[in-house]
């Protein structure tokens, strides 16, 4: 099978069609055997004293994924900024059909987004970072309803996580009314055994990603 990096140029192709990105690389049992790419997320939930408006995202990709993403791009001094912006635009366009890998619920009902804005891609030494703003289709009125936020790749070939509690924050106005609770994933032993038993070139199983992802619960007093 042709390796992912040969498919270029869009990272979404890498992110959403990964099957054997790292052939020959042994994934440890402690990482559930199957993530091939890692993304550290920072999120600011933005809004005013009455509404949640959207999410300011920063996604930092691991060094190997960054190398695949940028392979073949013109990163010369005079063309680097343009090349990174073209790639960022491609990523953002492709993610419109995949919910930006971001799932937001109010009392278990999905909340719709508008198109993401201000997508930019930066390279800092060996890592690439994607930043963008994801507005809600309509501002969500604060209430005591249960709000839940998850960001994940459905197949679990890409590990997307908030690496620390301070990686997700409320804007100053929202922090007066809301609090965040970071909940770690708790897959069962049977689910762990199933994931570790999958061969590296197995067909994608889009049902397992949510089982292994963190979630954020937002509690508002209003």
C-alpha positions as CSV (number, residue, x, y, z in Angstrom):
1,X,0.0,0.0,0.0
2,X,1.3,3.5,-0.8
3,X,2.4,5.3,2.3
4,X,0.3,8.2,3.5
5,X,3.1,10.8,3.0
6,X,3.1,10.0,-0.7
7,X,-0.5,11.1,-1.1
8,X,0.1,14.8,-0.2
9,X,-0.7,17.6,-0.1
10,X,-3.6,17.9,2.4
11,X,-3.1,16.9,6.0
12,X,-6.8,16.0,6.3
13,X,-6.0,13.2,3.9
14,X,-3.4,12.1,6.4
15,X,-5.6,12.7,9.4
16,X,-8.8,11.1,8.2
17,X,-7.5,8.4,5.9
18,X,-4.7,7.0,8.0
19,X,-4.3,3.3,7.8
20,X,-0.6,2.4,7.9
21,X,1.1,5.8,8.4
22,X,3.9,4.3,10.5
23,X,4.5,0.9,9.1
24,X,7.3,-0.8,11.0
25,X,7.0,1.4,14.0
26,X,6.0,-0.5,17.2
27,X,3.3,1.2,19.2
28,X,3.5,0.5,22.9
29,X,0.9,-1.3,24.8
30,X,0.5,1.6,27.2
31,X,-0.7,3.8,24.3
32,X,-3.4,1.2,23.4
33,X,-1.4,-0.1,20.5
34,X,-2.9,2.0,17.7
35,X,-2.5,5.8,17.6
36,X,-0.1,6.7,14.8
37,X,-0.3,10.5,15.2
38,X,-0.6,12.7,18.2
39,X,-2.1,16.2,18.5
40,X,-1.9,18.4,21.6
41,X,-4.9,20.7,21.8
42,X,-5.5,24.0,23.4
43,X,-9.0,25.4,23.4
44,X,-10.6,28.6,24.6
45,X,-14.3,28.6,24.9
46,X,-15.4,32.1,23.9
47,X,-18.5,34.1,24.7
48,X,-19.9,37.0,26.7
49,X,-21.9,37.1,29.9
50,X,-25.0,35.6,28.2
51,X,-23.8,33.3,25.4
52,X,-21.2,30.8,24.3
53,X,-20.1,32.0,20.8
54,X,-17.4,29.5,19.7
55,X,-14.0,27.9,20.2
56,X,-10.6,29.2,19.6
57,X,-8.4,26.2,18.7
58,X,-4.7,25.5,18.7
59,X,-3.6,22.1,17.5
60,X,0.1,21.1,17.8
61,X,1.1,18.0,15.8
62,X,3.9,15.6,16.8
63,X,7.2,15.8,14.9
64,X,6.6,12.9,12.6
65,X,3.1,14.0,11.6
66,X,4.5,17.5,11.0
67,X,7.2,16.1,8.7
68,X,4.6,14.2,6.6
69,X,2.4,17.2,6.5
70,X,5.1,19.6,5.2
71,X,6.9,17.1,3.0
72,X,7.3,18.6,-0.5
73,X,6.1,22.0,0.5
74,X,8.1,25.1,-0.6
75,X,9.4,26.3,2.8
76,X,12.0,28.7,1.4
77,X,12.3,32.0,3.2
78,X,10.5,33.9,0.4
79,X,7.6,31.3,-0.1
80,X,7.2,29.7,3.4
81,X,4.4,32.0,4.6
82,X,2.3,31.5,1.4
83,X,2.9,27.7,1.4
84,X,1.8,27.3,5.0
85,X,-1.3,29.4,4.3
86,X,-2.3,27.4,1.2
87,X,-1.9,24.2,3.2
88,X,-4.0,25.7,6.1
89,X,-6.7,26.7,3.7
90,X,-6.8,23.2,2.3
91,X,-7.0,21.7,5.8
92,X,-9.9,24.0,6.8
93,X,-11.8,23.3,3.6
94,X,-11.6,19.6,4.0
95,X,-12.6,19.7,7.6
96,X,-16.0,21.3,6.8
97,X,-17.4,17.9,6.0
98,X,-16.0,16.2,9.2
99,X,-17.4,18.6,11.8
100,X,-13.8,19.9,12.4
101,X,-13.4,16.7,14.5
102,X,-15.2,18.7,17.2
103,X,-18.4,17.6,18.8
104,X,-20.4,19.9,21.1
105,X,-23.6,18.9,22.8
106,X,-26.3,20.5,24.8
107,X,-28.3,17.9,26.8
108,X,-27.0,15.3,24.4
109,X,-28.3,17.3,21.3
110,X,-25.5,18.3,18.8
111,X,-24.9,22.0,18.5
112,X,-24.2,23.3,15.0
113,X,-21.2,25.3,13.8
114,X,-20.7,28.0,11.2
115,X,-17.7,27.8,9.0
116,X,-14.4,28.0,10.8
117,X,-12.4,31.3,10.4
118,X,-8.8,32.5,10.5
119,X,-7.2,29.2,9.8
120,X,-3.4,29.5,10.0
121,X,-0.5,27.0,10.0
122,X,2.8,27.7,11.7
123,X,6.1,25.8,11.9
124,X,8.2,26.0,15.0
125,X,11.4,23.9,14.6
126,X,10.1,20.3,14.1
127,X,6.5,20.8,14.9
128,X,3.5,22.3,13.0
129,X,0.6,24.1,14.7
130,X,-2.8,24.8,13.2
131,X,-4.9,27.6,14.7
132,X,-8.5,28.6,13.9
133,X,-11.7,29.9,15.3
134,X,-14.8,27.7,15.2
135,X,-18.0,29.8,15.7
136,X,-21.3,28.3,16.6
137,X,-24.0,28.7,14.0
138,X,-25.9,30.8,16.6
139,X,-24.7,31.9,20.0
140,X,-25.8,29.5,22.7
141,X,-27.7,31.1,25.6
142,X,-26.2,30.2,28.9
143,X,-28.4,28.0,31.0
144,X,-28.1,25.1,33.5
145,X,-28.3,22.6,30.6
146,X,-25.5,20.0,30.5
147,X,-22.8,21.0,27.9
148,X,-20.2,18.6,26.6
149,X,-17.3,19.1,24.3
150,X,-15.1,16.4,22.6
151,X,-12.4,16.6,20.0
152,X,-11.3,13.3,18.4
153,X,-10.5,11.3,15.3
154,X,-13.4,8.7,15.1
155,X,-11.0,5.8,14.2
156,X,-8.6,6.5,17.0
157,X,-5.6,6.3,14.6
158,X,-4.9,9.9,15.7
159,X,-4.7,10.7,19.4
160,X,-6.1,14.2,20.1
161,X,-6.0,15.4,23.6
162,X,-5.8,18.3,26.0
163,X,-2.4,17.6,27.6
164,X,-3.2,19.5,30.9
165,X,-6.2,21.0,32.6
166,X,-5.1,24.5,31.7
167,X,-5.1,23.5,28.0
168,X,-8.8,24.3,27.9
169,X,-10.1,27.6,29.3
170,X,-13.1,29.9,29.4
171,X,-12.9,33.4,28.1
172,X,-12.9,36.0,31.0
173,X,-16.5,36.9,30.6
174,X,-17.7,33.2,30.6
175,X,-15.5,32.3,33.6
176,X,-17.7,34.4,35.8
177,X,-20.7,32.1,35.1
178,X,-19.3,28.7,34.0
179,X,-16.8,26.1,35.2
180,X,-15.1,23.3,33.3
181,X,-14.6,19.6,34.2
182,X,-12.1,17.6,32.3
183,X,-13.1,13.9,32.2
184,X,-10.6,11.3,31.1
185,X,-11.6,8.3,29.0
186,X,-12.4,5.1,30.8
187,X,-12.4,2.3,28.2
188,X,-13.3,-1.1,29.5
189,X,-10.8,-4.0,29.5
190,X,-12.7,-5.6,26.7
191,X,-12.4,-2.5,24.6
192,X,-8.7,-2.2,25.3
193,X,-8.2,-5.9,24.3
194,X,-10.2,-5.3,21.0
195,X,-8.1,-2.2,20.1
196,X,-4.8,-3.9,20.9
197,X,-5.8,-6.9,18.7
198,X,-6.3,-4.9,15.6
199,X,-3.6,-5.3,12.9
200,X,-1.9,-2.1,11.8
201,X,-3.4,-2.3,8.3
202,X,-7.0,-3.1,9.4
203,X,-10.0,-1.3,8.0
204,X,-10.9,1.9,9.9
205,X,-13.4,1.4,12.7
206,X,-15.0,4.7,13.3
207,X,-16.9,3.5,16.3
208,X,-13.9,3.3,18.7
209,X,-12.5,6.9,18.7
210,X,-15.0,8.3,21.1
211,X,-14.3,5.5,23.6
212,X,-10.7,6.7,24.1
213,X,-11.1,10.4,24.1
214,X,-11.3,13.0,26.8
215,X,-14.4,15.1,27.3
216,X,-15.1,18.5,28.8
217,X,-18.3,19.2,30.7
218,X,-19.3,22.8,31.0
219,X,-21.4,23.8,34.1
220,X,-23.0,27.2,34.0
221,X,-24.9,28.9,36.8
222,X,-27.3,31.4,35.2
